[in-house]
C-alpha cells in the first residue's frame, strides 16, 4: 500500500472523529504485491463521544512465526483500555500488541485478528504506520503518483450497516400506528418486515410483498444510505418450544424451506436494482437456542425440540439461509441470540454460541456470512438495570441468589449482548461482529417504574424493589402486562452494539389469549392466556399476559396503547 493512501485514510478517520460518526476506518492489504512483508487491516468498529472499539487483522507475507508483536503510535490522545485475542500495552502514544499463548503461530500468508476498546477526545485518526516484529507493514517501496490504484478500501460492505444510514419505515405498520390515538408520535419509526411464511414473499392477500417493500425503500432512501430490516422466520418445525408461532413448514420439509422460501428471497435480494440498499436479515428467531435449552435431558425439554435436534433441520436451515443470503454483497446476516433471561446461565451461554457456530459452518456457510447477532427480539428484557448489578450483595447474599435472578450471570440485555459478542469472537467469529438489541417493548416506564434501589432488608426485597423489568417471571414472553416502548432505534449506542432496533413491530400480538381457528399455521399457546399458571420454563408462575389478544402478528390495539403509555424514555 502506498503511504499516500495510508495518509488519506487517516484523514478520513479525522473527519469521522470530528463528526462523532462511528464509521469503519480501514487500512487494507494490497493485492498481489510480493514486496509487501506484511499488511494490517485496522477498523474502527463503533465510535461514540469518548470511546471506540477497533478490530485489527495482521497478514504475514514473510517467514512463518511462532510469536508476533505488532506496534503502532497514535497521533492523538487515544488510550487502549481493554483488549481481546492479544496482550495489548501502551506507553504514551505507542501501542504494542503481542500474541496470546493460543494464537502465536503466524504462517507465511496467514492472518491473525484481535480487537480492543479505547478512549479518545477530539479526533480518532487511523495510525499511519504499523510494524510486525519491527518490519514496517503496508509499504511496497512506492508511494509516488505512478502507483497503480489501490482496491476500494471499504469493499461492498461496511462494518456497521446502521452507521450513517436511515432505516426503512414499513408503511403498513406506520399506517396502523398512525391510526391509533397518539400513535403519530412514533409512526415514523423503523420496524422489521416479517417474512413469516412463503406467501409473505409476494404479499399476503394482495398486500405488500418483498419487492414492494424494497421498491418503497429505494424511494425512502433518496441520495443517502438506507437499511432495510427483514426477519427470516419460517424454519421447518418452527418454534419447537411454543405453539403461538408454529410455522407452515413441517419438521422434515427442509427441501421445501430451501427451494420455496430461502431461494426466492435470495433471488430478489440479488436483483441489481436493490444493490444500493443495506439489507439486514435477522435469521430465524427462537430456533437454535432451543437446541440447547429445550431438549432432553433438560426439565424444559419438549418432544418437538428433541425432534428438531435429532433431524438437524434447524442447523441445516440456518446454515443454508446464511450461505445463500450471505452471497448477496449488500446483505448483512444477524443470527438470533435469544435474551439474557433465556441464555444467561452458565450451562446455556457458551453452548448456544457453539450451536450457532455449527449452523454458521453448515450447508456451505462460513462465519464470514455472519455480520452479528440480535437479542431480545419479541421479548421484554430490560436494556439496562439502573438500581442493582450482578455483583451486588445483601447481608452476605449475592443478587444471583435472589428468586428473580436465579443464578443468572446477567441482569439486563446490554451486559448480556456485550458478553455474548465477546464469547462469539472467542469461539471463532470475526472480531468485527456487532450486536443488535430489540428495544421495542422493554422500556418498563409508567407509574410502576422504580425510582431508587429496593430496601436492603434481604436480597429478594432489594432486587424486586429496584428492578425495572416488572414481569412476574423472566421466562414470561407473551403480550406482557405493564410493558412499554424502550429506547428509540439508533445506531452505535454502546460498545459492540451496532444498533438498538424495533425488529418486533410494537402493537403486533405475540399470540392469541384463546384458541382461534386460522390458516396461518399458528397454534394456541397457554403462555398467552392470562389465566395460565405456568410451566417449568417460567417457574410455574402466572403468564402475565394481556387478555383478549389476537393471533400472533395481528394488530393488538390495547397492547399498542399500553406500550405508548409506559414508554421509557417517555413519549412527548
C-alpha positions in Angstrom: 0.0 0.0 0.0 1.3 3.5 -0.8 2.0 6.0 2.0 -0.3 8.4 0.2 -3.3 6.1 0.6 -2.5 5.5 4.3 -2.4 9.2 4.9 -5.7 9.7 3.0 -7.4 7.1 5.2 -6.1 8.7 8.3 -7.5 12.0 7.1 -10.9 10.3 6.5 -10.8 9.0 10.1 -10.2 12.5 11.3 -13.3 13.6 9.6 -15.3 10.7 11.2 -13.9 11.6 14.6 -14.8 15.2 14.3 -18.4 14.4 13.3 -18.9 11.8 16.0 -19.9 9.2 13.5 -18.8 5.7 14.2 -17.5 4.8 10.7 -15.2 2.0 9.7 -11.7 3.2 9.0 -9.8 0.6 7.1 -6.1 0.2 6.2 -6.4 -2.7 3.7 -3.9 -5.1 2.3 -2.6 -4.6 -1.2 -3.3 -7.5 -3.6 -0.5 -9.3 -5.3 2.4 -7.1 -4.2 5.1 -9.5 -3.2 7.4 -6.8 -1.9 4.9 -6.0 1.0 6.2 -8.0 4.0 3.0 -7.7 6.0 -0.3 -5.9 5.9 -2.5 -4.5 8.6 -6.3 -4.0 8.4 -7.3 -1.6 11.2 -11.0 -0.8 11.5 -12.8 1.5 13.9 -16.0 -0.6 14.5 -18.0 1.6 16.8 -17.3 5.2 18.0 -19.2 7.4 20.4 -18.4 10.7 22.2 -15.5 9.5 24.3 -14.7 6.0 23.2 -14.4 3.4 20.4 -13.8 -0.2 19.6 -11.4 -1.4 16.9 -10.6 -4.6 15.1 -7.1 -5.4 13.7 -6.1 -8.1 11.3 -2.5 -8.8 10.5 -1.4 -10.8 7.5 2.2 -12.1 7.3 3.9 -12.4 3.9 7.3 -13.2 5.3 8.7 -16.2 7.1 6.5 -18.2 9.4 6.4 -17.1 13.1 5.8 -18.8 16.4 5.3 -15.4 18.2 4.5 -12.0 16.9 4.4 -8.4 18.0 2.5 -5.5 16.3 3.2 -1.9 17.1 1.8 1.5 16.1 1.6 5.0 17.5 -1.4 7.3 17.8 -1.3 10.9 16.6 -4.0 11.9 19.1 -4.8 11.1 22.7 -6.3 7.6 22.1 -5.8 5.2 25.1 -6.4 1.4 24.9 -8.5 0.3 27.9 -9.1 -3.4 27.2 -8.4 -5.9 24.5 -9.1 -9.4 23.3 -7.1 -12.1 21.4 -3.9 -10.2 22.1 -1.9 -8.8 25.0 -2.0 -5.0 24.5 0.1 -2.4 26.3 0.6 1.3 25.8 3.3 3.8 26.7 2.4 7.3 25.8 1.2 7.2 22.2 3.0 3.9 21.4 0.9 0.7 21.5 2.2 -2.9 21.4 0.1 -5.9 20.8 1.6 -9.4 21.3 0.1 -12.8 20.8 -1.7 -14.9 23.4 -0.5 -18.4 24.0 -3.1 -19.8 21.7 -2.5 -17.7 18.6 1.3 -17.2 18.4 1.6 -19.2 15.2 1.5 -17.0 12.1 2.4 -18.9 8.9 3.5 -17.4 5.6 0.4 -15.9 4.1 -1.5 -16.4 7.4 -3.5 -13.9 9.3 -4.4 -13.2 12.9 -7.1 -10.9 14.3 -7.5 -9.1 17.6 -9.6 -6.2 19.0 -9.7 -3.6 21.7 -11.7 -0.8 23.3 -10.3 2.6 23.8 -11.0 6.2 24.7 -10.3 9.4 22.9 -11.3 13.1 22.7 -11.3 15.4 19.7 -10.2 13.2 16.8 -9.6 9.5 16.4 -7.3 9.1 13.4 -6.1 5.8 12.0 -2.4 5.2 12.9 -0.2 6.0 9.8 2.4 3.2 10.3 2.3 -0.4 11.6 5.1 -2.8 12.2 5.2 -6.6 12.6 8.3 -7.7 14.6 10.0 -4.4 13.7 9.2 -4.6 10.0 7.1 -1.8 8.6 3.8 -3.1 7.0 1.7 -1.8 4.2 4.7 -0.3 2.4 5.7 -1.5 -1.1 8.6 0.8 -1.8 6.5 3.0 -4.0 4.3 5.8 -2.7 4.6 8.0 -5.8 1.9 9.3 -8.2 2.7 6.4 -10.6 1.5 3.7 -8.2 -1.4 1.7 -9.6 -4.8 2.5 -7.9 -5.4 0.6 -4.7 -8.6 -1.5 -4.4 -11.7 0.0 -2.9 -10.8 0.4 0.8 -14.2 -0.4 2.0 -15.4 -3.1 -0.4 -19.1 -3.8 -0.9 -19.9 -3.9 2.8 -19.4 -1.6 5.7 -18.5 -2.6 9.3 -21.8 -1.4 10.7 -24.7 -1.1 8.2 -26.6 1.2 10.5 -23.8 3.8 10.7 -24.6 6.9 8.8 -27.9 5.4 7.4 -31.6 5.9 7.7 -33.7 2.8 8.4 -36.8 1.8 6.4 -40.2 2.7 7.7 -42.8 0.0 6.9 -45.8 1.9 5.6 -48.2 -0.9 6.6 -47.1 -0.7 10.3 -46.8 3.1 10.1 -50.5 3.3 9.0 -51.6 1.1 11.8 -49.7 3.1 14.4 -50.8 6.5 13.0 -54.5 5.3 13.2 -54.2 4.9 16.9 -54.8 7.9 19.2 -51.4 9.4 19.9 -49.7 6.9 17.5 -48.4 9.6 15.2 -45.7 10.2 17.8 -43.9 7.0 16.8 -45.5 6.1 13.4 -42.3 7.3 11.6 -40.1 4.8 13.5 -38.4 1.9 11.5 -39.5 -1.6 12.2 -38.8 -5.1 10.9 -40.6 -6.6 7.9 -41.5 -10.2 8.9 -41.3 -12.8 6.2 -43.1 -15.4 8.4 -44.5 -17.6 5.6 -43.9 -18.3 1.9 -46.9 -16.1 0.9 -45.2 -13.1 2.5 -42.6 -13.1 -0.2 -45.1 -12.0 -2.8 -47.6 -10.4 -0.4 -50.4 -11.9 1.6 -53.9 -11.3 0.3 -52.7 -8.6 -2.1 -50.6 -6.8 0.5 -47.0 -5.6 0.1 -44.5 -8.3 -0.9 -40.8 -8.2 -0.7 -40.3 -6.3 -3.9 -42.9 -3.8 -2.9 -41.0 -3.1 0.3 -37.7 -2.9 -1.5 -39.1 -0.5 -4.1 -40.6 1.7 -1.4 -37.2 1.6 0.4 -35.5 3.0 -2.7 -37.9 5.9 -2.6 -37.3 6.5 1.1 -33.5 6.2 0.5 -33.1 9.2 -1.7 -29.5 10.1 -2.1 -28.3 8.8 1.3 -27.9 5.3 2.8 -30.8 3.3 4.0 -31.1 0.0 5.9 -34.0 -2.4 5.2 -34.7 -4.9 8.1 -36.1 -8.3 7.1 -37.0 -11.1 9.5 -36.3 -14.5 8.1 -38.7 -16.7 10.1 -40.1 -19.9 8.6 -37.8 -22.8 9.6 -39.1 -26.4 9.4 -40.8 -27.2 12.7 -40.5 -23.5 13.7 -40.7 -22.5 17.4 -40.5 -26.1 18.7 -40.9 -25.0 22.4 -44.0 -22.8 21.8 -47.3 -23.0 19.9 -48.2 -19.4 19.2 -45.9 -19.1 16.3 -45.6 -22.6 14.9 -45.0 -22.3 11.2 -46.3 -23.7 8.0 -43.3 -26.0 7.1 -43.2 -29.4 8.7 -40.2 -30.7 10.7 -38.8 -32.8 7.9 -39.5 -30.4 5.0 -36.0 -28.9 4.7 -36.1 -29.0 0.9 -39.3 -27.0 0.9 -37.7 -24.4 3.1 -34.7 -24.2 0.8 -36.4 -24.1 -2.6 -39.7 -22.4 -1.8 -38.6 -19.9 0.9 -34.9 -19.1 1.0 -34.1 -19.4 -2.7 -36.9 -16.9 -3.8 -35.8 -14.4 -1.1 -32.2 -14.6 -2.1 -33.1 -14.2 -5.8 -35.0 -11.0 -5.1 -32.3 -9.6 -2.8 -29.7 -10.3 -5.5 -31.5 -8.1 -8.1 -29.1 -5.3 -9.0 -32.0 -2.9 -8.7 -31.6 -3.2 -4.9 -27.8 -3.1 -4.7 -27.7 0.3 -3.2 -29.7 -0.7 -0.1 -28.2 -2.1 3.0 -30.3 -5.2 3.8 -30.2 -6.5 7.3 -31.6 -10.0 7.7 -32.4 -11.4 11.2 -32.2 -15.1 10.7 -34.6 -17.5 12.3 -35.6 -16.1 15.7 -36.3 -18.6 18.6 -34.6 -21.5 16.8 -31.1 -22.6 17.6 -31.2 -21.7 21.4 -34.0 -24.3 21.7 -31.5 -27.0 20.7 -29.6 -26.1 23.9 -32.3 -25.4 26.5 -35.4 -27.3 25.5 -34.1 -30.8 24.6 -33.6 -33.9 26.7 -32.4 -34.3 29.5 -33.4 -30.7 30.4 -36.5 -30.4 32.5 -37.8 -27.9 29.9 -37.5 -30.4 27.1 -40.3 -30.7 24.5 -40.8 -33.6 22.1 -40.8 -31.1 19.1 -37.4 -29.7 20.1 -36.0 -33.2 20.5 -37.2 -34.0 17.0 -35.5 -30.9 15.5 -32.2 -31.6 17.3 -32.3 -35.2 16.0 -33.1 -34.4 12.4 -30.7 -31.5 12.2 -33.0 -29.3 10.2 -32.6 -26.2 12.4 -28.9 -26.3 11.9 -29.2 -27.1 8.1 -31.9 -24.5 7.6 -30.0 -21.7 9.3 -26.8 -22.6 7.6 -28.4 -22.7 4.2 -30.0 -19.3 4.8 -26.7 -17.7 5.9 -24.9 -19.2 2.9 -27.5 -18.1 0.3 -28.3 -14.7 1.8 -24.6 -14.0 2.6 -23.7 -14.4 -1.0 -25.6 -11.2 -1.8 -23.0 -8.4 -1.4 -25.3 -5.9 0.3 -26.9 -8.3 2.8 -25.9 -8.4 6.5 -27.0 -11.5 8.4 -27.7 -11.3 12.1 -28.4 -14.5 13.9 -30.8 -14.8 16.8 -29.1 -14.9 20.3 -32.2 -15.2 22.5 -32.1 -12.9 25.5 -30.4 -12.9 28.9 -33.4 -14.4 30.7 -33.2 -17.4 28.4 -29.5 -18.0 27.8 -27.7 -16.1 30.6 -27.0 -19.1 32.7 -23.6 -20.9 32.7 -24.9 -24.1 31.1 -26.7 -22.2 28.3 -24.4 -19.3 27.4 -21.3 -20.7 25.6 -23.2 -23.8 24.5 -25.5 -21.5 22.5 -22.6 -19.9 20.7 -21.2 -23.3 19.9 -24.6 -24.3 18.4 -24.8 -21.1 16.3 -21.3 -21.7 15.1 -22.3 -25.3 14.0 -25.1 -23.7 11.9 -22.8 -21.0 10.6 -20.5 -23.6 9.2 -23.2 -25.9 7.8 -24.6 -26.1 4.3 -21.8 -24.1 2.7 -22.0 -21.2 5.2 -19.0 -19.7 7.0 -18.6 -17.5 10.0 -17.9 -14.7 7.5 -21.6 -14.9 6.5 -22.5 -13.6 10.0 -22.4 -9.8 10.4 -23.6 -10.2 14.0 -26.3 -11.3 16.4 -29.6 -10.0 17.7 -31.0 -10.3 21.2 -34.4 -9.6 22.8 -36.5 -9.8 19.6 -40.2 -10.1 20.5 -39.1 -10.1 24.2 -39.3 -7.7 27.2 -35.9 -7.9 29.0 -34.8 -4.5 30.3 -32.0 -2.9 28.4 -30.0 -1.8 31.5 -31.0 -2.2 35.1 -30.2 1.0 36.9 -30.6 0.1 40.6 -28.8 -3.2 41.0 -25.9 -5.1 39.4 -24.9 -8.7 39.2 -22.1 -8.0 41.7 -24.3 -6.6 44.5 -25.0 -8.5 47.7 -27.3 -8.0 50.6 -26.5 -9.4 54.1 -23.8 -11.6 52.5 -26.1 -13.0 49.8 -25.4 -12.3 46.1 -28.2 -11.0 43.9 -27.6 -14.2 41.9 -29.3 -16.0 44.8 -32.5 -13.9 44.5 -35.6 -15.6 43.1 -35.7 -13.2 40.2 -32.1 -13.5 39.0 -31.9 -17.2 40.0 -28.2 -17.7 39.4 -28.2 -16.0 36.0 -24.9 -14.2 35.1 -26.7 -11.2 33.7 -29.4 -8.9 34.9 -30.1 -7.0 31.6 -29.8 -7.1 27.8 -26.9 -4.7 27.4 -24.5 -6.6 29.6 -25.6 -9.9 28.1 -25.3 -8.7 24.5 -21.8 -7.3 25.0 -20.7 -10.6 26.7 -22.3 -12.7 24.0 -20.4 -10.8 21.4 -17.1 -11.4 23.2 -17.9 -15.1 23.6 -18.6 -15.4 19.9 -15.3 -13.8 19.0 -13.6 -16.1 21.4 -15.2 -19.1 19.6 -14.0 -18.0 16.2 -16.4 -15.4 14.8 -14.9 -12.3 13.4 -13.8 -9.6 15.8 -15.9 -7.2 13.7 -19.2 -8.8 14.6 -21.8 -6.5 16.1 -24.9 -6.8 18.2 -28.5 -5.6 17.7 -30.8 -5.3 20.7 -34.6 -5.1 20.2 -35.9 -2.3 22.4 -39.4 -2.2 21.0 -41.1 -3.4 24.3 -38.5 -3.2 27.1 -38.9 0.3 28.4 -40.9 -0.5 31.5 -41.9 3.1 32.2 -45.1 4.4 33.7 -46.1 4.6 37.4 -44.8 1.1 38.2 -41.2 2.0 37.2 -38.9 2.1 40.3 -37.0 5.3 41.0 -34.5 4.0 43.6 -32.9 0.7 44.7 -35.0 -1.7 46.7 -34.7 -1.9 50.5 -31.7 -3.8 51.9 -33.9 -6.0 54.1 -33.0 -9.1 52.1 -31.8 -10.0 48.6 -35.3 -10.6 47.2 -36.7 -7.3 48.6 -33.6 -5.5 47.2 -33.9 -6.9 43.7 -37.7 -6.8 43.4 -37.9 -3.3 44.7 -35.4 -1.9 42.3 -35.7 -4.0 39.1 -37.1 -2.1 36.1 -38.3 -5.3 34.4 -41.7 -5.7 36.1 -42.7 -9.1 34.7 -43.8 -11.8 37.1 -41.0 -14.1 35.9 -38.2 -13.5 33.4 -39.5 -16.5 31.4 -42.8 -14.8 30.5 -42.8 -13.7 26.9 -46.4 -13.2 25.6 -48.1 -9.8 25.5 -46.8 -8.8 28.8 -48.9 -6.6 31.1 -47.2 -3.3 32.1 -44.7 -3.2 29.3 -43.6 0.0 27.5 -41.7 1.1 24.4 -38.0 1.2 25.0 -35.1 3.2 23.6 -35.9 4.5 20.1 -34.0 2.9 17.2 -30.4 4.3 16.9 -27.0 3.4 15.5 -23.9 2.6 17.6 -25.4 3.4 21.0 -22.8 1.4 23.1 -19.6 -0.5 22.7 -20.0 -3.5 20.4 -23.7 -2.7 19.7 -24.4 -1.9 16.1 -27.9 -0.6 16.8 -31.0 -0.6 19.0 -33.8 -1.7 16.8 -37.5 -2.2 16.8 -37.4 -5.5 14.9 -40.7 -6.6 16.5 -43.2 -4.0 15.5 -44.9 -2.6 18.6 -48.6 -3.4 18.6 -48.4 -6.7 16.8 -49.5 -9.5 19.1 -47.3 -12.3 20.4 -50.1 -14.8 20.3 -53.8 -15.2 21.0 -55.2 -15.4 24.5 -57.6 -18.2 23.5 -57.7 -20.7 20.6 -58.6 -19.0 17.3 -59.0 -21.2 14.1 -56.7 -19.9 11.3 -55.0 -20.9 8.1 -51.6 -19.3 9.2 -50.2 -22.3 11.0 -50.5 -20.6 14.4 -51.5 -22.6 17.4 -52.8 -21.6 20.8 -50.1 -21.3 23.5 -51.2 -21.1 27.1 -48.4 -18.7 27.9 -50.6 -16.1 26.1 -53.6 -16.9 28.3 -53.8 -14.6 31.3 -55.3 -17.3 33.5 -52.4 -19.8 32.8 -50.5 -20.8 36.0 -47.3 -21.7 34.1 -44.7 -24.4 33.5 -41.1 -25.1 34.3 -39.9 -22.5 31.8 -41.5 -19.7 33.7 -41.1 -21.1 37.2 -44.7 -22.2 37.3 -45.8 -18.6 37.5 -48.8 -16.8 36.1 -48.3 -15.9 32.5 -48.6 -12.1 32.9 -50.3 -11.9 29.5 -52.8 -9.3 28.5 -56.4 -10.5 27.8 -58.3 -10.5 24.5 -55.2 -10.8 22.3 -55.4 -11.7 18.6 -53.3 -14.2 16.6 -49.5 -13.6 16.6 -48.6 -10.8 14.2 -52.1 -9.3 14.2 -52.7 -5.8 15.4 -53.4 -5.5 19.1 -54.7 -2.0 19.8 -54.7 -2.4 23.6 -51.1 -3.5 23.7 -50.1 -0.6 21.5 -51.8 1.9 23.8 -50.1 0.3 26.8 -46.7 0.4 25.2 -47.1 4.1 24.5 -48.4 4.9 28.0 -45.5 3.1 29.6 -42.8 4.2 27.2 -39.3 4.9 28.6 -37.9 7.3 27.6 -41.4 8.8 27.8 -43.1 10.0 24.6 -43.6 13.7 24.4 
